[in-house]
Amino acid sequence: MYLSQKEILSHLNKDIFRIISQAADELNLECYLIGGSVRDFFLYRPSNDLDIVAIGSGIDLARLVAKKLGSKKDITIFKNFGTAQIKYKGFEIEFVGARKESYSFESRKPAIEEGTLEDDQKRRDFTINAMAFCLNSSRFGELIDPFNGIQDLEDLIIRTPLDPDITFSDDPLRMMRAIRFASQLGFDIHYKTFDAIERNKERIKIVSMERVTDELNKIILSPKPSIGLMMLDKTGLLELIFPELTALKGAETKDGVGHKDNFYHTLVVLDNISRKTEDLWLRWSALLHDIAKPLTKRWDPKLGWTFHNHNYIGEKMVPNIFRRMKLPLNEKMKYSQKMVSLHMRPMQLVEEEVTDSAIRRLLFDAGDDIDDLMTLCEADITSKNPVKVKRFINNFKIVRRKLKEIEEKDRVRNFQPPIDGNDIMEIFEVQQGREIGLLKSAIKDAILDGIIPNEHDAAYNYMIIKAQEMGIKQKNE
């Protein structure tokens, strides 16, 4: 991964780096661009997050840079941490003084003291994140790479600069970061580093769930999430942070009849959907779609292995999982619940006759998420039988066509019945209660079953007939 000095200087030929260089020289501070943006430069990846290390006060350097940029309003200083941040033309630039760290066993928060560039590079998580470019004019663009991160980039290796047992024990979140980088970049984790994750996995318990989940989300958003999830499983971390997922593992055979391993099936579904969307919550829905299968697995001598109602039980499991993992308990959670609950419906339509009534009900229940639901169901086709796969794909095309036809004709996606509870109370001698609910349900069902069109007059006339059948009188009758 050799790059000439000319290419490095070309990369650094931006006004922001020149201004930082000038400010550092005026303050007589050694100054370096370090970390992820250096790594990403060699990987030809764009990076707008710049980490600047000064051998001295990072805050003083940031203040002078802000003054030169004329952007004092965009500087934020964190005196307690000895850092400062500037936002400039899409860049987020963090300034810090070089430091060395020491840790206690009970916490991943280090004791910090001033240090050298070498100290600062030693405290970095991985060799590929420990490289630095000097920004001082006398050495502008010089690469400082004490742990041979360039070679690890060339070899596609994630490795810690120092003893990995110390690195991971000091800050256990780095175990998640190692796997996240491997998953995002398509790298391997060096065997000594990987073994150290296995040995130190229990240390993840001292890390807040918010930080763990943040790394897990980045793994789920990587190009092929199964890579990271498999590594989490092999190291033992996955069982500690997401036991419901590891509970899916295993394939059992009885009387010569087996079922698929739902853990590996789930990873394939997640990879399938990741080729179609970058949406985090649809990917989470793929990860959770069969989450209740361990709870619902039964052996039936006539039917074989069954997982009856795993979609509905899974829907009920979602809030507890989101709550424990500190995921949002808002519409994102409700969306995932809906996807888990409904993911069997299109498949059932494929296996049975595709009736207009079933299509209307699916449209009504899925609402604006119908396209996402169909994408999930198509990703759920993981059979190794090409004939079966082709049949399902063709049948899903029929379902999609019917969905479009019914929606254009009947407008039932997210529809509100033309007659509401207030109308019913105005027309009949009833107050809020059971009778109103029954009439509203009858009107809704009649529209979804195609008995009446989705129109006010048709709904009104149908309501009058149903009310008479139920013995509900109109006012002034």
DATAGI-V696598 format. One line per field, one symbol per residue. burial: # if it has 9 or more other C-alpha atoms within 8 Angstrom, else .. Layout:
burial=???
//
This chain:
burial=.......##.......#########...##############....#.###########.#######...##.##.#....#######..###########.##..##.#...####.####.#############...##...#..###.##..######..##.##################..#.##..######.##.##.##.#.###.########.######.###.#####...#.##.##.#......#..###.##########.....##############..##.......###..######.###..##.###.#..#############.##.##...#.#########.##..#..#######.##......#..##.##..##.##..##...####..#.#.#..##..###.....##.##.###.#####.###...###.##..###...##....
//
